[in-house]
């Protein structure tokens, strides 16, 4: 799947419909004198979001005010501060009605009791499956998704014209790089781990991750550890390779393959590399499934305007036009299927969408915090020659103890 710099820039000219068209999209619109209980006044919604995406929502905010009389105040925030500020201010009633964030915040937000359920209604079927799965926590939807992000394999087509059929086939065709570092990088290694049938957690009947079902120590987990050891011994995986080294080796043509995310594609294209976006080559007969990170909007549990907030999210932000506006602001695959398919006219986006079809949401459950602190260090140790069985057993034991 070949791409050019022009194909990236082409989406800067994406046409979107006018605010007049948006104003007619609400299926059930509250009036300005109706709050979350159907009584009182809901004259304003305050929305906190990434400062770089404020302009993308201005059309929707204006359209909503024109239709309902409810003003939407868009407040740009630093992505480094927005979650903590929301958790601190929501209980006091001084926080926003709506906040933009990532799906893996859900465990923390739910534990703190600061988010309210969202009713997607009939629109739920219009989203990419991984997006709705990520937006759901313990069987309840808490987030209106707008973007889905995952890693994929970048290939220099001048060095390797055809996509490899397997991991071993890839290694035989050219040098492969991936960011690891001294403490490992389990996010980047996860596709290979899933190929061995070893997810972090199993799932319950609702499809939610089950903290009581730790799968790291499964038979597949130990098989993955053995594979890591073999790749470390052969030099295919190297913890000396950090993000900058991996990037430079791909840009200068030393490496033909680079496992990374859409955030690094522009640098490769700017370097004059003819890039293809490939599926992640699996070391087994099973698919290599990366993590998906899903971004979206949450409604505050303390909002006095929950009906209006839900309506604005579902019937305005949850439209193809607005999701494409958000796409233009961040160049990340939209969560709404119709918008994703439109964005995928760009081969780069199409490539990540295809790989993302096998992606799984990063666990948002609080227990995941007990995994990260041990996981990467164990992987790095195995790659560097530590006994795979003993190291992986210790990882499993440490995580189990931390969760309990």
C-alpha positions in Angstrom: 0.0 0.0 0.0 2.1 2.9 -1.2 1.7 6.5 0.0 3.1 9.9 -0.9 3.4 13.1 1.0 0.6 14.5 -1.2 -1.8 11.8 0.0 -1.3 13.0 3.6 -1.8 16.6 2.8 -4.8 15.9 0.6 -7.0 15.6 3.7 -6.3 19.2 4.6 -8.8 20.0 1.9 -11.5 17.7 3.0 -14.9 19.3 2.6 -17.4 19.3 5.5 -21.0 20.3 5.5 -22.2 23.6 6.9 -23.4 24.2 10.4 -26.9 24.5 8.9 -26.7 20.8 8.0 -25.4 19.9 11.4 -28.2 21.7 13.1 -30.8 19.3 11.7 -29.0 16.1 12.8 -30.3 15.9 16.4 -32.9 13.1 16.8 -34.0 14.1 20.3 -32.9 17.7 21.1 -33.6 19.2 24.6 -34.7 22.8 24.8 -32.7 25.5 26.6 -35.0 25.2 29.6 -34.5 21.4 30.1 -31.8 19.9 32.3 -30.8 16.4 33.1 -34.0 15.7 35.0 -36.2 17.4 32.4 -36.7 20.4 34.7 -34.9 23.7 35.2 -32.5 25.5 32.9 -29.8 24.1 30.7 -28.4 27.2 29.1 -24.8 26.3 28.7 -22.5 23.3 28.3 -18.9 23.5 29.2 -16.6 21.2 27.2 -12.9 20.7 28.1 -10.8 19.4 25.2 -7.3 19.3 23.8 -6.5 22.9 22.8 -5.5 21.7 19.3 -9.1 20.4 18.6 -11.1 23.4 19.7 -11.4 24.8 16.1 -12.6 21.4 14.9 -15.7 21.6 17.2 -16.7 25.2 16.7 -19.1 24.4 13.8 -20.8 21.7 15.9 -21.0 24.1 18.9 -22.5 26.9 16.9 -25.0 24.5 15.2 -26.1 23.1 18.6 -26.7 26.6 20.0 -28.7 27.6 16.9 -30.9 24.5 17.2 -31.4 24.4 21.0 -30.4 27.8 22.4 -27.8 26.0 24.6 -24.4 27.6 24.4 -21.4 25.3 24.1 -18.3 26.8 25.7 -15.2 25.1 24.3 -12.3 25.3 26.7 -8.9 24.3 25.4 -6.8 22.5 27.9 -3.3 20.9 28.0 -3.5 17.2 27.4 -1.0 16.8 30.3 -3.4 18.3 32.8 -6.9 17.6 31.6 -7.5 14.3 33.4 -6.2 15.3 36.8 -7.9 18.6 36.7 -11.2 16.9 35.8 -10.9 14.3 38.6 -10.2 17.1 41.1 -12.8 19.6 40.0 -15.8 17.4 39.0 -16.8 16.4 42.6 -16.9 20.1 43.5 -19.3 21.0 40.7 -16.8 23.4 39.2 -15.6 21.0 36.4 -17.0 20.8 32.9 -20.1 19.0 31.7 -18.1 17.2 29.1 -14.4 16.3 28.9 -12.3 14.9 26.1 -10.0 12.0 27.0 -8.7 8.5 26.3 -10.6 5.2 26.9 -7.9 3.8 29.2 -8.8 6.6 31.7 -12.1 4.8 32.3 -11.0 2.7 35.2 -9.7 5.7 37.1 -12.6 7.9 36.2 -15.1 5.2 37.2 -13.3 4.5 40.5 -13.5 8.2 41.3 -17.2 8.3 40.3 -16.8 11.3 38.1 -18.3 10.1 34.8 -21.9 9.3 33.9 -23.2 6.7 31.4 -23.9 7.7 27.8 -26.9 6.6 25.7 -25.7 5.9 22.2 -29.1 4.5 21.1 -29.3 3.4 17.5 -26.0 5.1 16.7 -24.0 2.5 18.5 -23.9 0.2 15.5 -22.4 3.0 13.4 -19.0 2.9 15.2 -16.0 0.6 14.6 -16.4 -2.4 16.9 -13.2 -1.8 18.8 -14.3 1.8 19.5 -17.6 0.8 21.2 -15.8 -2.0 23.0 -13.3 0.5 24.4 -16.0 3.0 25.3 -17.8 0.3 27.4 -16.7 -0.3 31.0 -18.3 -3.2 33.0 -21.1 -3.4 30.5 -22.0 0.3 30.4 -21.0 2.9 27.8 -19.3 5.9 29.3 -17.6 7.5 26.2 -18.6 8.9 22.8 -15.6 7.7 20.7 -14.1 9.9 18.0 -10.7 8.4 17.1 -8.9 5.0 17.1 -5.2 4.6 17.1 -2.9 1.6 16.7 0.5 0.6 15.6 1.3 -1.1 12.3 4.4 -2.1 10.2 5.9 0.6 8.1 7.8 -0.8 5.1 10.3 1.0 2.8 9.0 -0.2 -0.6 12.2 0.6 -2.4 14.1 -1.8 -0.2 11.3 -4.5 0.0 8.7 -4.2 -2.7 6.3 -6.9 -1.3 4.8 -7.3 2.1 6.2 -10.2 4.1 4.0 -13.2 4.8 5.3 -13.8 8.4 7.7 -12.5 11.0 10.5 -14.9 9.8 9.8 -13.9 6.2 10.1 -10.2 7.2 13.4 -10.8 9.0 14.8 -12.6 6.0 14.0 -9.7 3.7 15.5 -6.8 5.6 16.3 -5.2 9.0 13.4 -4.7 11.4 13.4 -2.0 14.1 11.1 -1.3 17.0 11.4 1.0 20.0 12.3 -1.0 23.0 14.7 0.7 25.4 16.3 -0.5 28.6 13.0 -1.1 30.4 11.3 -2.7 27.4 8.2 -1.7 25.6 5.2 -4.1 26.1 2.9 -1.8 24.1 5.0 -2.4 21.0 5.6 -6.1 21.8 1.9 -6.8 22.5 1.0 -7.9 18.9 3.6 -10.6 19.1 2.4 -11.7 22.5 -1.2 -12.0 21.3 0.0 -14.1 18.4 1.0 -16.7 21.0 -2.5 -16.6 22.5 -1.5 -14.7 25.6 -3.5 -11.6 26.2 -3.0 -9.7 29.5 -6.4 -10.5 30.8 -9.3 -12.8 29.8 -12.8 -11.4 29.3 -16.1 -12.0 31.1 -19.5 -12.8 29.6 -20.0 -9.1 28.7 -16.7 -8.9 26.9 -15.1 -6.8 29.5 -11.6 -7.5 30.8 -11.6 -9.7 33.9 -8.9 -8.8 36.5 -9.3 -12.2 38.1 -8.4 -13.9 34.8 -4.7 -13.0 34.4 -3.5 -14.6 31.1 0.1 -13.5 31.3 1.1 -16.8 32.9 -0.7 -19.0 30.4 1.1 -21.6 28.3 1.1 -19.0 25.5 2.8 -16.5 27.8 5.7 -18.8 28.4 5.9 -19.6 24.7 6.1 -15.9 24.0 8.9 -15.5 26.6 10.8 -18.3 24.8 10.4 -16.4 21.5 11.6 -13.2 23.1 14.7 -15.0 24.2 15.4 -16.3 20.8 14.9 -12.9 19.1 17.2 -11.3 21.7 19.9 -14.0 21.0 19.7 -13.5 17.3 19.8 -9.7 17.6 16.4 -9.2 16.0 15.2 -7.5 19.2 17.6 -5.2 20.9 16.9 -3.1 24.0 19.6 -0.6 22.9 17.1 0.5 20.3 15.1 3.4 21.6 12.6 5.5 19.8 15.1 7.9 18.2 17.4 5.2 17.1 14.6 3.1 15.5 13.4 6.2 13.7 16.8 7.2 12.4 17.6 3.7 11.1 14.3 3.7 9.1 14.8 7.2 7.8 18.4 6.6 6.7 17.5 3.3 5.0 19.4 1.0 7.4 16.1 -0.6 8.3 13.4 -1.7 5.9 10.7 -2.3 8.5 9.6 -0.1 11.4 6.9 -1.1 13.9 5.4 2.2 15.0 2.2 4.3 14.9 0.7 6.9 12.6 2.5 9.7 14.6 5.7 8.7 12.9 4.6 8.4 9.3 5.0 12.0 8.3 8.7 11.9 9.2 9.2 9.0 6.9 7.4 10.6 4.1 9.2 13.9 4.6 12.5 11.9 4.3 11.5 10.8 0.8 10.7 7.2 1.7 8.0 5.5 -0.3 6.1 4.0 2.7 3.7 1.1 2.8 1.5 0.3 5.8 1.4 -3.5 6.4 -0.2 -5.9 8.8 2.1 -6.8 11.7 3.8 -10.0 10.6 3.0 -12.8 13.0 5.5 -15.2 14.5 2.8 -17.9 14.6 -0.2 -19.0 12.6 -2.4 -16.6 14.6 -3.0 -12.9 14.0 -0.7 -10.4 15.7 -3.2 -8.0 17.4 -1.9 -4.7 18.6 -3.5 -2.5 21.3 -6.0 0.1 20.2 -6.2 3.4 21.9 -9.6 5.1 21.6 -10.2 8.8 22.2 -13.5 10.3 23.0 -15.7 12.4 25.2 -17.1 11.7 28.7 -20.0 13.3 30.5 -19.4 14.5 34.1 -21.4 12.7 36.8 -21.9 16.1 38.4 -23.2 17.8 35.3 -26.6 19.4 35.8 -27.1 19.2 32.0 -26.7 15.5 31.3 -29.5 15.3 28.7 -28.1 18.2 26.7 -24.5 16.9 27.1 -25.6 13.4 25.8 -27.5 15.0 22.9 -24.6 17.2 21.9 -22.2 14.2 21.9 -24.3 11.6 20.2 -26.1 13.8 17.6 -23.5 16.4 16.8 -20.0 15.1 17.6 -21.1 11.6 16.6 -21.7 12.7 13.0 -19.5 12.0 10.0 -18.8 15.7 9.3 -17.7 16.5 12.8 -15.6 13.3 13.1 -13.8 14.2 9.9 -13.1 17.7 11.3 -11.5 16.0 14.3 -9.6 13.8 11.9 -8.2 16.8 10.1 -7.0 18.2 13.4 -5.2 15.0 14.5 -4.9 12.8 11.4 -6.1 9.8 13.5 -8.6 7.3 12.2 -12.2 8.4 13.1 -14.2 6.1 15.3 -17.4 6.4 13.4 -17.3 3.8 10.6 -18.7 6.2 7.9 -16.1 8.8 8.7 -13.3 6.2 8.9 -14.2 4.8 5.5 -14.1 8.4 4.0 -10.8 9.1 5.7 -9.4 5.8 4.4 -9.3 7.1 0.8 -5.8 8.1 2.0 -3.7 4.9 1.7 -1.9 5.6 5.0 -5.2 5.8 6.9 -6.5 2.8 5.0 -3.4 0.8 6.1 -3.8 1.6 9.8 -7.6 0.9 9.5 -6.9 -2.6 8.1 -4.4 -3.4 10.8 -6.7 -1.9 13.4 -9.4 -4.4 12.5 -7.4 -7.0 14.5 -6.6 -4.6 17.3 -8.0 -5.0 20.9 -8.6 -2.1 23.3 -5.9 -1.5 25.8 -7.4 -2.6 29.2 -8.9 0.3 31.1 -9.4 -1.7 34.4 -7.5 -0.5 37.5 -5.7 -3.8 37.7 -3.8 -2.8 34.5 -1.7 -0.5 36.6 -0.3 -3.5 38.4 0.9 -4.9 35.1 2.9 -2.1 33.5 5.4 -1.7 36.3 6.7 -5.2 35.9 5.9 -6.2 32.3 8.4 -4.2 30.2 11.3 -4.9 32.7 10.6 -8.6 32.4 10.5 -8.5 28.6 13.8 -6.5 28.5 15.5 -9.0 30.8 14.5 -12.0 28.7 15.7 -10.3 25.5 19.0 -9.6 27.2 19.5 -13.2 28.2 17.7 -13.9 31.5 16.1 -17.3 31.8 12.7 -16.9 30.0 10.7 -19.4 32.2 11.9 -18.1 35.5 11.6 -14.4 34.5 8.1 -14.9 33.1 7.0 -16.8 36.2 8.3 -14.0 38.4 6.4 -11.5 36.2 3.2 -13.4 36.6 3.7 -13.8 40.4 4.5 -10.1 40.9 1.5 -9.0 38.9 -0.8 -11.4 40.7 0.4 -10.2 44.1 0.0 -6.6 43.1 -3.5 -7.1 41.9 -4.5 -8.9 45.1 
